[in-house]
Amino acid sequence: MTISDDLLQPLSSEELDELEDFLLSDVHGEKSMTLDMLDGFLASLAVGPSVMMPDDWLPMVFDVEGQEEPAFASKEQGERILSLITRYMNAVAAVFENDPDVYLPLYELCSFDDPEEESLAIRAWTLGFILGMEIRWDDWQPVFDAVEETDNSDVLLLSPIFALSGSDEDMPELTEAELETWRDLIPDSVSGLYRFWQNYREG
């Protein structure tokens, strides 16, 4: 199968805005992912242990529970949005294939009007990453096992993602310094997860 060159082109800032506008439109009733959540979600799929087809994950983009069909106004709009998401996925995957060390989450490439807006973007990214894991949660077990078997910080790869997601209600509220520390670790954590699964498959 040959992939069209068009589907290998990264999205421009205007196309990202177009995709974000669609995801945030009222027709989804706040069930779709935000752009930051989608970015984390796609990163999870790109670095994770399982090869998944679009049918496995695409419905969750429009409804995080994967139950409702996307609300396209026309066939043309549907083709356009699906093309943008496919290109986005391909571009994220290409970063890890070419040089995992240059990966940056979307929020690191954006400017924000206030700290709260930035914090929400970071949390959305981490929640998106965890949603990507949950599709094939059992497949991720080896990385959890590695954390339990060693104190080597190289395998404590998921800690920044879970710490910033706020998904653990028993975890105490993080200080500003702790938030900054965990945030700085995210790119290395994601590239480290990519290498972990490469080594795991080769081991």
C-alpha positions in Angstrom: 0.0 0.0 0.0 1.3 3.4 -0.9 0.4 6.4 1.3 -0.4 9.6 -0.5 2.3 12.2 -0.1 -0.5 14.6 1.0 -1.2 12.4 4.1 2.5 12.7 5.1 2.5 16.5 5.3 2.4 18.0 8.8 -0.5 20.3 9.6 0.1 24.0 9.3 -1.0 26.3 12.1 -4.0 27.3 10.1 -5.0 23.6 9.7 -4.5 23.0 13.4 -6.9 25.9 14.0 -9.4 24.4 11.6 -9.2 21.0 13.3 -9.5 22.6 16.7 -12.6 24.7 15.7 -14.3 21.5 14.5 -13.5 19.6 17.7 -14.7 22.4 19.8 -17.9 23.1 17.8 -21.2 22.8 19.6 -22.4 19.7 17.6 -20.2 17.5 19.8 -21.7 18.5 23.1 -18.2 18.7 24.7 -17.7 15.0 24.1 -14.8 15.3 21.6 -11.2 15.8 22.4 -9.6 19.1 22.6 -6.5 19.7 20.3 -4.1 19.3 23.3 -5.9 16.0 24.3 -5.7 14.8 20.8 -1.9 15.6 20.7 -1.3 13.5 23.8 -3.6 10.7 22.5 -1.7 10.4 19.3 1.6 10.5 21.0 0.5 7.6 23.2 -0.6 5.6 20.1 2.7 6.4 18.4 5.0 5.3 21.2 3.0 2.5 22.7 3.3 -1.3 22.5 0.4 -2.0 20.1 -0.1 -1.3 16.4 -3.6 -0.1 16.0 -5.8 0.6 13.0 -7.8 3.9 12.8 -11.0 2.0 13.6 -9.5 1.2 17.0 -9.0 4.8 18.1 -10.6 7.2 15.7 -14.1 7.1 17.3 -12.6 8.3 20.6 -11.4 11.6 19.0 -15.0 12.7 18.4 -16.5 11.1 21.5 -13.9 10.1 24.3 -16.2 7.2 25.1 -16.1 6.0 21.5 -19.9 5.6 21.3 -21.2 8.4 19.1 -20.5 9.0 15.4 -18.8 12.3 14.4 -21.3 15.0 13.4 -20.1 16.0 9.9 -22.1 18.6 8.1 -21.3 17.0 4.7 -19.3 14.2 3.1 -16.7 16.8 2.1 -16.3 18.0 5.6 -15.9 14.5 6.9 -13.2 13.7 4.3 -11.4 16.9 5.2 -11.4 16.4 9.0 -10.4 12.7 8.7 -7.6 13.8 6.4 -6.3 16.3 8.9 -6.4 13.8 11.7 -4.6 11.2 9.6 -1.9 13.6 8.7 -1.6 14.7 12.3 -1.1 11.0 13.4 1.4 10.4 10.6 3.4 13.5 11.6 3.5 12.6 15.3 4.7 9.0 14.4 7.3 10.4 12.0 8.9 12.4 14.8 9.6 9.3 16.8 10.7 7.3 13.8 13.2 10.0 12.7 14.4 11.4 16.0 12.5 10.8 19.3 14.7 13.3 21.1 13.2 16.2 19.3 9.6 15.5 20.3 7.7 18.2 22.1 4.0 18.2 23.1 1.8 20.7 21.4 1.5 22.9 24.5 5.3 23.5 24.4 4.9 25.0 21.0 2.1 27.4 21.9 1.8 30.6 23.9 -0.9 31.1 26.5 -2.8 34.2 27.8 -2.6 33.0 31.4 -1.0 30.2 33.6 -4.4 28.6 34.2 -5.0 28.2 30.5 -1.5 26.6 30.1 -2.2 24.2 33.1 -5.4 23.1 31.5 -3.6 22.4 28.2 -1.0 20.3 30.0 -3.6 18.3 31.9 -5.6 17.7 28.7 -2.5 16.4 27.0 -1.7 14.0 29.8 -5.3 12.8 29.9 -5.2 12.2 26.2 -2.1 10.2 26.6 -3.7 8.0 29.2 -6.8 7.5 27.1 -4.5 6.2 24.3 -3.1 3.7 26.8 -6.5 2.6 28.0 -7.4 1.3 24.5 -5.0 -1.6 25.1 -4.2 -1.2 28.8 -3.1 -4.8 29.3 -0.4 -4.3 26.6 1.2 -1.6 28.7 1.7 -4.0 31.6 5.4 -4.6 31.0 6.3 -1.0 31.6 4.4 -1.1 34.9 6.2 -4.3 35.8 9.6 -2.6 35.0 8.8 0.2 37.4 8.0 -2.3 40.2 11.2 -4.4 39.5 13.8 -1.7 39.6 14.6 1.7 41.1 16.2 2.8 37.9 14.7 6.2 37.0 15.0 5.3 33.3 11.9 3.2 33.6 9.9 5.6 35.8 8.6 6.9 32.5 4.9 7.3 33.2 5.3 9.2 36.5 5.2 12.7 35.0 2.2 11.9 32.8 0.1 10.5 35.7 1.3 13.2 38.1 0.2 16.0 35.8 -3.1 14.4 34.8 -4.7 14.8 38.2 -6.2 11.3 37.7 -5.1 10.1 41.1 -7.4 11.6 43.7 -5.2 10.4 46.6 -2.2 12.3 45.3 -1.5 15.6 47.2 -1.8 18.8 45.3 1.5 19.6 43.5 3.5 22.8 44.3 4.4 25.1 41.5 8.0 23.8 41.6 6.8 20.2 41.4 4.5 21.0 38.5 7.4 22.7 36.6 9.7 19.7 37.3 7.2 17.1 36.1 6.4 19.2 33.0 10.1 19.4 32.1 10.3 15.6 32.2 7.4 15.0 29.8 9.3 15.0 26.5 12.0 12.7 27.9 9.4 10.4 29.3 7.6 10.1 26.0 10.8 9.5 24.0 11.9 7.1 26.7 8.6 5.1 26.3 9.2 4.9 22.6 12.6 3.4 23.2 11.3 1.1 26.0 8.9 -0.6 23.7 11.5 -0.8 20.9 13.9 -2.6 23.3 11.1 -4.7 24.7 10.1 -6.0 21.3 13.8 -6.7 20.4 14.6 -8.2 23.7 
